Amino acid sequence: MRTALLLLVTACSTAANPSLDAGPGKDAPPRDGNLPDVDAPQTDAAPDGSSAYSHTVVLDGSDDFLAAETFGTTSTAYTARVTWDDQNLYIGYSGPDLNPTALDTASKWLFVYIDTDPGAGTGAIKSLKYNTQQAVFPSGFGAELYARWKCTATFSSIEQFQGGTTYTTVGTPQSGHAGTFVEFAIPRSHFNGSTTIGLVTWMINEKPNFEGSFAGLFLGNFGDGYSTALPITKYLRLDLTAATVPNDPSNAVAP
Protein backbone atom coordinates (compact mmCIF):
# COMPACT_ATOMS: atom_id res chain seq x y z
CA MET A 1 0.00 0.00 0.00
CA ARG A 2 2.86 2.43 0.85
CA THR A 3 4.52 1.69 -2.53
CA ALA A 4 1.30 2.40 -4.44
CA LEU A 5 0.80 5.64 -2.51
CA LEU A 6 4.37 6.78 -3.22
CA LEU A 7 3.98 6.11 -6.95
CA LEU A 8 0.72 8.07 -6.99
CA VAL A 9 2.33 11.11 -5.28
CA THR A 10 5.31 11.03 -7.70
CA ALA A 11 3.02 10.87 -10.74
CA CYS A 12 0.98 13.83 -9.52
CA SER A 13 4.15 15.87 -8.85
CA THR A 14 5.49 15.16 -12.37
CA ALA A 15 2.20 16.13 -14.01
CA ALA A 16 2.17 19.44 -12.13
CA ASN A 17 5.78 20.17 -13.12
CA PRO A 18 6.43 19.27 -16.80
CA SER A 19 10.09 20.24 -16.52
CA LEU A 20 10.75 17.33 -14.14
CA ASP A 21 10.67 14.81 -16.99
CA ALA A 22 12.94 16.81 -19.30
CA GLY A 23 15.80 14.45 -19.97
CA PRO A 24 19.38 15.30 -20.88
CA GLY A 25 19.51 17.91 -23.64
CA LYS A 26 15.87 18.91 -23.11
CA ASP A 27 14.74 22.30 -21.85
CA ALA A 28 11.52 23.00 -20.07
CA PRO A 29 9.14 25.22 -22.05
CA PRO A 30 9.28 28.96 -21.18
CA ARG A 31 7.04 29.78 -18.23
CA ASP A 32 5.20 32.46 -20.19
CA GLY A 33 4.70 30.19 -23.20
CA ASN A 34 6.74 32.45 -25.51
CA LEU A 35 9.64 31.28 -27.63
CA PRO A 36 13.02 32.95 -27.06
CA ASP A 37 14.09 35.72 -29.46
CA VAL A 38 16.73 33.98 -31.59
CA ASP A 39 17.82 37.28 -33.15
CA ALA A 40 18.67 38.95 -29.87
CA PRO A 41 22.35 39.32 -28.96
CA GLN A 42 23.70 36.91 -26.39
CA THR A 43 25.56 38.07 -23.29
CA ASP A 44 28.55 36.42 -21.64
CA ALA A 45 30.33 37.22 -18.40
CA ALA A 46 32.99 39.86 -18.95
CA PRO A 47 36.15 39.97 -16.80
CA ASP A 48 34.70 42.81 -14.70
CA GLY A 49 31.52 40.85 -14.04
CA SER A 50 29.39 42.80 -16.51
CA SER A 51 27.66 41.33 -19.54
CA ALA A 52 29.64 41.26 -22.79
CA TYR A 53 27.86 42.02 -26.04
CA SER A 54 27.79 39.04 -28.41
CA HIS A 55 25.84 38.15 -31.55
CA THR A 56 26.56 35.24 -33.87
CA VAL A 57 25.76 35.91 -37.52
CA VAL A 58 24.81 33.08 -39.88
CA LEU A 59 26.86 33.55 -43.05
CA ASP A 60 24.21 32.63 -45.59
CA GLY A 61 23.82 35.87 -47.56
CA SER A 62 20.71 36.85 -45.62
CA ASP A 63 21.06 39.97 -43.48
CA ASP A 64 20.44 39.11 -39.83
CA PHE A 65 22.52 41.92 -38.34
CA LEU A 66 20.64 43.97 -35.76
CA ALA A 67 19.85 47.69 -35.79
CA ALA A 68 22.48 48.27 -33.07
CA GLU A 69 25.10 46.80 -35.42
CA THR A 70 24.32 49.04 -38.41
CA PHE A 71 26.27 52.12 -39.53
CA GLY A 72 25.83 54.85 -42.11
CA THR A 73 28.68 55.42 -44.53
CA THR A 74 30.08 58.24 -46.63
CA SER A 75 27.81 57.08 -49.50
CA THR A 76 24.05 57.22 -49.04
CA ALA A 77 23.41 54.01 -51.01
CA TYR A 78 25.72 51.92 -48.78
CA THR A 79 25.34 50.62 -45.23
CA ALA A 80 27.95 48.92 -43.04
CA ARG A 81 27.38 46.38 -40.27
CA VAL A 82 29.69 45.17 -37.48
CA THR A 83 29.25 42.69 -34.64
CA TRP A 84 31.09 39.82 -32.95
CA ASP A 85 30.93 36.73 -30.79
CA ASP A 86 33.70 34.89 -28.92
CA GLN A 87 35.05 33.37 -32.14
CA ASN A 88 34.66 35.95 -34.92
CA LEU A 89 34.31 39.56 -35.90
CA TYR A 90 31.45 39.84 -38.41
CA ILE A 91 31.32 42.46 -41.16
CA GLY A 92 28.35 43.14 -43.40
CA TYR A 93 27.95 45.60 -46.26
CA SER A 94 25.16 46.45 -48.64
CA GLY A 95 25.10 48.68 -51.71
CA PRO A 96 24.87 48.60 -55.50
CA ASP A 97 28.50 47.68 -56.20
CA LEU A 98 28.32 44.57 -54.01
CA ASN A 99 26.31 42.98 -56.81
CA PRO A 100 28.73 41.19 -59.19
CA THR A 101 26.59 42.25 -62.16
CA ALA A 102 27.26 45.95 -61.46
CA LEU A 103 29.61 47.98 -63.65
CA ASP A 104 33.38 47.50 -63.20
CA THR A 105 33.16 45.05 -60.30
CA ALA A 106 36.45 43.49 -61.46
CA SER A 107 38.20 46.65 -60.25
CA LYS A 108 36.13 47.32 -57.09
CA TRP A 109 36.99 46.22 -53.55
CA LEU A 110 35.66 46.31 -50.00
CA PHE A 111 38.42 46.78 -47.37
CA VAL A 112 38.41 46.18 -43.60
CA TYR A 113 41.56 47.29 -41.76
CA ILE A 114 41.98 46.20 -38.11
CA ASP A 115 44.19 47.61 -35.37
CA THR A 116 44.63 44.96 -32.66
CA ASP A 117 46.15 47.44 -30.19
CA PRO A 118 44.61 50.87 -30.90
CA GLY A 119 46.61 53.75 -29.53
CA ALA A 120 49.81 51.72 -29.15
CA GLY A 121 51.53 53.26 -32.16
CA THR A 122 52.18 49.96 -33.91
CA GLY A 123 51.04 48.66 -37.31
CA ALA A 124 50.61 50.30 -40.70
CA ILE A 125 49.66 53.97 -40.71
CA LYS A 126 48.57 53.82 -44.36
CA SER A 127 46.70 51.28 -46.43
CA LEU A 128 48.27 49.40 -49.27
CA LYS A 129 48.23 51.28 -52.57
CA TYR A 130 45.79 50.06 -55.21
CA ASN A 131 46.73 51.59 -58.56
CA THR A 132 47.38 55.16 -57.40
CA GLN A 133 45.02 55.26 -54.39
CA GLN A 134 46.00 54.90 -50.75
CA ALA A 135 44.32 55.75 -47.45
CA VAL A 136 45.96 57.52 -44.50
CA PHE A 137 44.68 56.26 -41.14
CA PRO A 138 43.65 58.48 -38.19
CA SER A 139 46.14 59.30 -35.46
CA GLY A 140 46.43 56.39 -33.01
CA PHE A 141 45.32 53.80 -35.56
CA GLY A 142 47.85 51.32 -36.91
CA ALA A 143 46.66 48.28 -38.85
CA GLU A 144 47.95 44.80 -38.07
CA LEU A 145 45.45 43.09 -40.37
CA TYR A 146 43.24 43.77 -43.31
CA ALA A 147 40.53 41.79 -45.06
CA ARG A 148 39.51 42.39 -48.67
CA TRP A 149 36.54 41.27 -50.72
CA LYS A 150 36.43 41.70 -54.49
CA CYS A 151 33.08 42.86 -55.84
CA THR A 152 32.99 40.07 -58.43
CA ALA A 153 32.39 37.77 -55.41
CA THR A 154 35.27 35.59 -56.66
CA PHE A 155 38.09 36.48 -54.29
CA SER A 156 38.72 37.44 -50.66
CA SER A 157 41.59 37.16 -48.19
CA ILE A 158 42.88 38.13 -44.75
CA GLU A 159 46.29 39.79 -44.80
CA GLN A 160 48.72 40.32 -41.89
CA PHE A 161 51.03 43.34 -41.77
CA GLN A 162 54.74 42.47 -41.84
CA GLY A 163 56.20 45.98 -42.01
CA GLY A 164 56.69 48.59 -44.71
CA THR A 165 54.32 47.71 -47.54
CA THR A 166 54.47 43.95 -46.95
CA TYR A 167 51.50 41.80 -45.96
CA THR A 168 51.22 38.01 -45.76
CA THR A 169 48.02 36.12 -46.55
CA VAL A 170 46.88 34.30 -43.39
CA GLY A 171 43.42 33.12 -44.37
CA THR A 172 40.26 33.37 -46.42
CA PRO A 173 37.22 34.69 -44.57
CA GLN A 174 34.11 32.56 -44.49
CA SER A 175 31.42 34.59 -46.23
CA GLY A 176 27.87 34.74 -47.50
CA HIS A 177 26.62 36.81 -50.42
CA ALA A 178 23.36 37.52 -52.20
CA GLY A 179 22.59 40.36 -54.60
CA THR A 180 23.83 43.65 -53.16
CA PHE A 181 24.68 42.23 -49.70
CA VAL A 182 27.84 40.53 -48.42
CA GLU A 183 28.81 39.32 -44.96
CA PHE A 184 31.98 37.65 -43.76
CA ALA A 185 33.79 36.58 -40.60
CA ILE A 186 37.31 37.45 -39.48
CA PRO A 187 38.46 34.92 -36.85
CA ARG A 188 39.47 36.52 -33.55
CA SER A 189 42.39 34.08 -33.45
CA HIS A 190 44.16 36.62 -35.72
CA PHE A 191 43.90 39.31 -33.00
CA ASN A 192 46.71 37.86 -30.85
CA GLY A 193 44.45 37.65 -27.82
CA SER A 194 43.46 41.30 -27.94
CA THR A 195 39.92 42.12 -26.79
CA THR A 196 40.06 45.78 -27.86
CA ILE A 197 40.37 46.58 -31.55
CA GLY A 198 40.11 49.50 -33.95
CA LEU A 199 38.35 49.23 -37.30
CA VAL A 200 38.10 51.20 -40.55
CA THR A 201 36.21 50.11 -43.67
CA TRP A 202 35.67 51.58 -47.13
CA MET A 203 35.42 50.66 -50.80
CA ILE A 204 37.40 51.63 -53.90
CA ASN A 205 37.36 51.45 -57.65
CA GLU A 206 40.94 51.01 -58.90
CA LYS A 207 40.12 51.16 -62.62
CA PRO A 208 42.46 53.60 -64.43
CA ASN A 209 40.76 56.93 -65.18
CA PHE A 210 37.79 55.87 -63.02
CA GLU A 211 39.49 55.60 -59.63
CA GLY A 212 37.62 56.60 -56.51
CA SER A 213 37.02 55.81 -52.83
CA PHE A 214 33.55 55.59 -51.29
CA ALA A 215 31.28 53.88 -48.72
CA GLY A 216 33.57 54.61 -45.77
CA LEU A 217 32.37 53.64 -42.31
CA PHE A 218 30.69 56.64 -40.57
CA LEU A 219 28.84 59.48 -42.24
CA GLY A 220 31.21 62.26 -43.25
CA ASN A 221 34.36 60.27 -42.46
CA PHE A 222 35.87 61.46 -45.76
CA GLY A 223 34.73 62.95 -49.02
CA ASP A 224 33.95 60.36 -51.69
CA GLY A 225 36.08 60.56 -54.81
CA TYR A 226 39.63 60.18 -56.02
CA SER A 227 42.53 60.64 -53.60
CA THR A 228 46.14 59.48 -53.55
CA ALA A 229 46.15 59.96 -49.76
CA LEU A 230 42.56 59.45 -48.60
CA PRO A 231 42.26 61.13 -45.17
CA ILE A 232 40.25 58.77 -42.94
CA THR A 233 39.27 60.93 -39.97
CA LYS A 234 37.46 58.49 -37.68
CA TYR A 235 37.66 54.84 -36.64
CA LEU A 236 35.50 52.40 -34.71
CA ARG A 237 37.04 51.31 -31.40
CA LEU A 238 35.47 48.17 -29.91
CA ASP A 239 35.90 46.60 -26.49
CA LEU A 240 34.85 43.02 -27.22
CA THR A 241 34.28 42.33 -23.50
CA ALA A 242 31.93 45.28 -22.92
CA ALA A 243 28.16 45.39 -22.93
CA THR A 244 28.14 48.45 -25.20
CA VAL A 245 26.37 47.90 -28.53
CA PRO A 246 28.54 48.24 -31.66
CA ASN A 247 27.11 51.53 -32.95
CA ASP A 248 27.11 53.31 -29.60
CA PRO A 249 28.46 56.85 -30.24
CA SER A 250 31.19 56.29 -27.63
CA ASN A 251 32.81 53.74 -29.95
CA ALA A 252 33.52 56.36 -32.64
CA VAL A 253 37.04 57.77 -32.26
CA ALA A 254 37.94 60.99 -34.07
CA PRO A 255 41.46 61.99 -32.89
Secondary structure as GFF3:
##gff-version 3
##sequence-region A 1 255
A	DSSP	alpha_helix	2	16	.	.	.	ID=ss1
A	DSSP	three_ten_helix	18	21	.	.	.	ID=ss2
A	DSSP	beta_strand	42	45	.	.	.	ID=ss3
A	DSSP	beta_strand	51	54	.	.	.	ID=ss4
A	DSSP	three_ten_helix	67	69	.	.	.	ID=ss5
A	DSSP	beta_strand	70	72	.	.	.	ID=ss6
A	DSSP	beta_strand	79	84	.	.	.	ID=ss7
A	DSSP	beta_strand	88	94	.	.	.	ID=ss8
A	DSSP	three_ten_helix	96	98	.	.	.	ID=ss9
A	DSSP	three_ten_helix	105	107	.	.	.	ID=ss10
A	DSSP	beta_strand	108	115	.	.	.	ID=ss11
A	DSSP	beta_strand	135	136	.	.	.	ID=ss12
A	DSSP	beta_strand	145	150	.	.	.	ID=ss13
A	DSSP	beta_strand	156	163	.	.	.	ID=ss14
A	DSSP	beta_strand	166	171	.	.	.	ID=ss15
A	DSSP	beta_strand	174	178	.	.	.	ID=ss16
A	DSSP	beta_strand	181	187	.	.	.	ID=ss17
A	DSSP	three_ten_helix	188	191	.	.	.	ID=ss18
A	DSSP	beta_strand	196	205	.	.	.	ID=ss19
A	DSSP	beta_strand	212	214	.	.	.	ID=ss20
A	DSSP	beta_strand	230	231	.	.	.	ID=ss21
A	DSSP	beta_strand	235	239	.	.	.	ID=ss22
A	DSSP	three_ten_helix	249	251	.	.	.	ID=ss23
A	DSSP	beta_strand	252	253	.	.	.	ID=ss24
###
